Amino acid sequence: MSFYEELLTLGQHLHEHERLALYKFLLKTKGNTYKSDALELLNSGELRNAIANGEIFYSLKGNLVCYSARKSGSTAYQEDLRQVKLSHISKLRINKLIKFFAQTEVDVIWNYPLQGRNPQEEGSYCILSYPYFDLRYFSNGRGRIVGLVNKMKTNDKEILTKLHTL
């Protein structure tokens, strides 16, 4: 089993640094898929996707994109879990959506992992206050400048190397 496949099973047992590395890994490896998904969402206003043991529904209303998620096989979605306002500039909209998709998939893996050896407790859906693409994530809400400095100090090279080794 690859390290990536193992992370898909950890769910609530994923450490914060593993989730951040997973986000970066998804951005890099699924960037082209995310770009085509972004174009589809911008054209149709809706998009459905799945990862691990979860299903994702994206909706676009004006310049606001949000996602809802549910466990595979469930009928009820957790509604509007995260929202992001998009720019009016096409390139910036697509780039923001690409980052949003990676963040969403990490959230879903965290909450709806594949069956594995670690038992998962049933509970509410968890997300971070600030997504990884917001510099305030790296400063715990203390500002973007502090976040930029802290982001530059992050070292997830070891985890990313393990993720890229298949």
GUDO-385838 format. One record per residue (C-alpha): x, z, y. Coordinates in steps of 0.25 Angstrom, whole numbers, plus 5000, padded with zeros to 4 digits. Layout:
<atoms>
XZY;...
</atoms>
This chain:
<atoms>
500050005000;500649965014;500650065025;499549995032;498650005020;498950155019;498650175034;497250105031;496950215022;497350335030;496250345040;496250485046;497550515040;498250405049;499150475059;499150435074;500450365073;500050285061;498750235068;499550195080;500550115071;499350055064;498750005077;500049935081;500149875067;498749825068;499049765081;500249695076;499749645063;498249615066;498449565080;498049425077;496849465070;496449565081;496649445091;495649355084;494649475082;494749495097;494449355100;493249365090;492749495097;492849435111;492049315106;490949375098;490949525104;490949585090;491949595079;491949665065;493249705058;493649805047;494949885043;495249985033;493850045029;493150015043;492349915050;492549885065;491549825074;492049775088;491049745099;491349685113;490449705124;490949645137;492349705139;492149815130;492549815115;492249925105;492249945090;491350015080;491850055066;491350095053;491850125039;491750005030;490350005023;489750095033;488550045041;488750135054;489850105064;490550205073;490150135086;491050105098;492250185094;493150125104;492950035116;493949955124;493749875137;494349735137;494949665148;494349535154;495649455151;495549395137;497049425132;496849565136;495549575129;496149525116;497349615117;496449735119;495549695108;496749675098;497249825101;495749875100;495649805086;496949875081;496450015087;495149995081;495749965067;496650085068;495350175071;494650115060;495750135050;495850275055;494350305053;494050215041;495250205032;495350135019;495150225007;496550295004;497150414998;496850505011;495450555011;494650525024;493750615030;492350565036;492250595050;492050525064;492750405068;494050435076;494750355086;495850385097;495450405111;496450305116;496750175107;498150145104;498150025114;497850125126;499150195131;498350315133;498350335118;499850355119;499750465130;498550535124;497750495137;498750535147;498950395153;499450255150;500850275155;501050395146;500450315135;501450205137;502650295137;502150365124;501750225118;503150185120;503650305113;502850285100;503650255088;502750195076;503850105071;503950165057;502450155055;502350015060;503549975051;502750035039;501449965043;502249825044;502849845030;501849795020;
</atoms>
